[in-house]
Amino acid sequence: MPGRHDLTDNEWSRLAPLLPSLRTPGRSLHDHRPILNGLLYWLHTGVPWRDIPERYGPWQTLYARFRRWSRDGTWDRLLARLQRQMARDGRLEFDLWCIDGSSIRAHKAAAGAGKKPARRRAVASRPWAQPRRLRDEAAPAH
């Protein structure tokens, strides 16, 4: 039974031809479909790598594939190919393609704000900051 976050057969049929070959020099890779399903599970749930269910394969394999595809640009190429396919089929309007950042709160420093200057307290300006003996007695005569 497919998991809640797994790719449907229709989605897989669109993605499969766009993915890199399973055969690489020296070894063959695990099948892409369970790996992608595991990555989708990880993205949807936000669980730590070690808590990904075993039906997707070893967590080390998922992590390695995710990192490798991030470094070599596979995710970017995959997105670009899917966008071209969908635009060619008339299923994508680039006027509506955007990222909503209204729910992402950035720290002030992310906008270039500097640090606040350190506040210095004037200790001598407050009468209670001095010991009572010095406040209540007259200054010594010399």
Buried (B, 14 or more C-beta within 10 A) or exposed (E): EEBEBBBEEEEBEBBEEBBBEEEEEEEEBBEBBBBBBBBBBBEEEEEEEEEBEEEBBEBEBBBBBBEEBEEEEBEEBBEEBBEEBEEEEEEBEEEEEEEEEEEEEEEEEEEEEEEEEEEEEEEEEEEEEEEEEEEEEEEEEE
